[in-house]
Amino acid sequence: MDTMKGQVALVTGANSGIGLETAAGLAGLGATTVLACRNAAKAAAAVDQVRARTGNDHLHTVALDLADLASVRGCAEELLGRFDRLDVLVNNAGGIWSSRRTTAQGFEQTFGVNHLGPFFLTRLLARRLVSSAPSRVVNVSSFGHHFAVAGMRFEDLQTRWGYVGLEVYGRSKLANILFARQLSRHLAARGVTANAAHPGPVRSGFGMDGDLGGVSGWGNRVVRHFEISAGAGARTSIFLASSPEVEGRSGGYWVRCRPGHMSRQARSESQSARLWQASEELLAGAGFPAPPLP
Ligand SMILES: NC(=O)c1ccc[n+]([C@@H]2O[C@H](COP(=O)([O-])OP(=O)(O)OC[C@H]3O[C@@H](n4cnc5c(N)ncnc54)[C@H](OP(=O)(O)O)[C@@H]3O)[C@@H](O)[C@H]2O)c1
């Protein structure tokens, strides 16, 4: 089945877990697949694996560290220089950290890696997505967005006080949905759809590299045994990126390839708009202004 032949798909965090399976799924459909990863050796190993599994030779890597906006900009520039179209962008990379860390530009890491980096990357690539329309953006969010019961903490987006890993993660995953919905409002009419996905509880590298300590880390190790495979977790991302069933559908939150239940906060238009503006201001303040939308 080469239903994506001729299309170019970019998957972030494609060297492991859900991202690797998403890249394999899209490559299996014939897409020219670009694996955006922060570690070149891991990216090369992932390409070898995807090639062996799919027989697709149109596989490429680009360097991307979402914790450094200069790297995000470099990734976008490289992609725009090497490929003349972009049909699919899967913002998959992400993480959870039990203690507060900061990115190269001083943003709190969970917010920076899970939201601000992907926001910047998407904005840098928006013009190419529009010129390749119909095209699709998929933000890998999580059921964990429900943990953000009070919504985004706009007065303290960098969580300078009261850092609790799960809560901060929940807000970043809420941001993934709010961003997808606001992007949809801006670009759906131009043929670019934007949706968010919850992959399910997936047995991946998530929270397993010592980043998640204490009770959360212990709990994560226990529940792993009951979780689904990364391949099963990637299905909704692949579905949103490729299926004719969702052609033209935008602004949704999807679970197991079906519309899912998003929180009241995730449905808030005012939070979406405010996050969009705040993200633009943070980027501009850091010296990495987002280009205007086409
Ligand atoms: N696993 C679950 O149960 C679950 C549930 C809901 C949502 N999700 C979401 O699914 C997505 C994928 O997670 P996963 O479960 O597949 O976990 P994973 O196996 O740990 O994969 C995470 C990927 O993100 C990459 N990454 C982390 N920090 C990065 C950075 N600064 N720059 C670029 N890439 C970075 C990792 O690269 P390295 O290999 O170099 O670290 C890795 O490729 C995440 O957004 C997560 O929030 C997961």
The ligand as an SDF file (V2000), in Angstrom:
LIG
                    3D

 48 52  0  0  0  0  0  0  0  0999 V2000
    4.2250    6.4250   26.6760 N   0  0  0  0  0  0  0  0  0  0  0  0
    3.0260    6.8200   27.0400 C   0  0  0  0  0  0  0  0  0  0  0  0
    2.3210    6.1170   27.7920 O   0  0  0  0  0  0  0  0  0  0  0  0
    2.4540    8.1090   26.5150 C   0  0  0  0  0  0  0  0  0  0  0  0
    1.1170    8.4430   26.8500 C   0  0  0  0  0  0  0  0  0  0  0  0
    0.5790    9.6280   26.3730 C   0  0  0  0  0  0  0  0  0  0  0  0
    1.3450   10.4670   25.5730 C   0  0  0  0  0  0  0  0  0  0  0  0
    2.6250   10.1360   25.2720 N   0  0  0  0  0  0  0  0  0  0  0  0
    3.3940   11.0720   24.4300 C   0  0  0  0  0  0  0  0  0  0  0  0
    3.9610   10.3590   23.3520 O   0  0  0  0  0  0  0  0  0  0  0  0
    5.1010   11.0630   22.8600 C   0  0  0  0  0  0  0  0  0  0  0  0
    6.2160   10.0600   22.5850 C   0  0  0  0  0  0  0  0  0  0  0  0
    6.6000    9.4500   23.8050 O   0  0  0  0  0  0  0  0  0  0  0  0
    7.0640    7.9340   23.9320 P   0  0  0  0  0  0  0  0  0  0  0  0
    6.1180    7.2610   24.8470 O   0  0  0  0  0  0  0  0  0  0  0  0
    7.3230    7.3330   22.6000 O   0  0  0  0  0  0  0  0  0  0  0  0
    8.4260    8.1340   24.7590 O   0  0  0  0  0  0  0  0  0  0  0  0
    9.9610    7.8780   24.3680 P   0  0  0  0  0  0  0  0  0  0  0  0
   10.1560    6.4670   23.9120 O   0  0  0  0  0  0  0  0  0  0  0  0
   10.7220    8.3450   25.5640 O   0  0  0  0  0  0  0  0  0  0  0  0
   10.2190    8.8380   23.1400 O   0  0  0  0  0  0  0  0  0  0  0  0
   10.3380   10.2340   23.3090 C   0  0  0  0  0  0  0  0  0  0  0  0
   11.0670   10.7900   22.1070 C   0  0  0  0  0  0  0  0  0  0  0  0
   11.1780   12.2140   22.2930 O   0  0  0  0  0  0  0  0  0  0  0  0
   12.5390   12.5520   22.0920 C   0  0  0  0  0  0  0  0  0  0  0  0
   12.9470   13.7560   22.8060 N   0  0  0  0  0  0  0  0  0  0  0  0
   12.9650   13.9740   24.1350 C   0  0  0  0  0  0  0  0  0  0  0  0
   13.4920   15.1830   24.3980 N   0  0  0  0  0  0  0  0  0  0  0  0
   13.8170   15.7300   23.1950 C   0  0  0  0  0  0  0  0  0  0  0  0
   14.4050   16.9540   22.7900 C   0  0  0  0  0  0  0  0  0  0  0  0
   14.8430   17.8610   23.6750 N   0  0  0  0  0  0  0  0  0  0  0  0
   14.5730   17.1930   21.4740 N   0  0  0  0  0  0  0  0  0  0  0  0
   14.1910   16.2810   20.5530 C   0  0  0  0  0  0  0  0  0  0  0  0
   13.6560   15.0880   20.8760 N   0  0  0  0  0  0  0  0  0  0  0  0
   13.4640   14.8230   22.1810 C   0  0  0  0  0  0  0  0  0  0  0  0
   13.3210   11.3450   22.5790 C   0  0  0  0  0  0  0  0  0  0  0  0
   14.6470   11.3750   22.0980 O   0  0  0  0  0  0  0  0  0  0  0  0
   15.8590   10.6240   22.9010 P   0  0  0  0  0  0  0  0  0  0  0  0
   15.7340    9.1620   22.5540 O   0  0  0  0  0  0  0  0  0  0  0  0
   17.0890   11.2640   22.3590 O   0  0  0  0  0  0  0  0  0  0  0  0
   15.6360   10.8710   24.3630 O   0  0  0  0  0  0  0  0  0  0  0  0
   12.4870   10.2290   21.9730 C   0  0  0  0  0  0  0  0  0  0  0  0
   12.7830   10.0710   20.6230 O   0  0  0  0  0  0  0  0  0  0  0  0
    5.4280   12.1190   23.9040 C   0  0  0  0  0  0  0  0  0  0  0  0
    5.0050   13.3880   23.4450 O   0  0  0  0  0  0  0  0  0  0  0  0
    4.5840   11.7090   25.1130 C   0  0  0  0  0  0  0  0  0  0  0  0
    4.1770   12.8290   25.8850 O   0  0  0  0  0  0  0  0  0  0  0  0
    3.1970    8.9800   25.7290 C   0  0  0  0  0  0  0  0  0  0  0  0
  1  2  1  0
  2  3  2  0
  2  4  1  0
  4  5  1  0
  4 48  2  0
  5  6  2  0
  6  7  1  0
  7  8  2  0
  8  9  1  0
  8 48  1  0
  9 10  1  0
  9 46  1  0
 10 11  1  0
 11 12  1  0
 11 44  1  0
 12 13  1  0
 13 14  1  0
 14 15  2  0
 14 16  1  0
 14 17  1  0
 17 18  1  0
 18 19  2  0
 18 20  1  0
 18 21  1  0
 21 22  1  0
 22 23  1  0
 23 24  1  0
 23 42  1  0
 24 25  1  0
 25 26  1  0
 25 36  1  0
 26 27  1  0
 26 35  1  0
 27 28  2  0
 28 29  1  0
 29 30  1  0
 29 35  2  0
 30 31  1  0
 30 32  2  0
 32 33  1  0
 33 34  2  0
 34 35  1  0
 36 37  1  0
 36 42  1  0
 37 38  1  0
 38 39  2  0
 38 40  1  0
 38 41  1  0
 42 43  1  0
 44 45  1  0
 44 46  1  0
 46 47  1  0
M  CHG  2   8   1  16  -1
M  END
$$$$
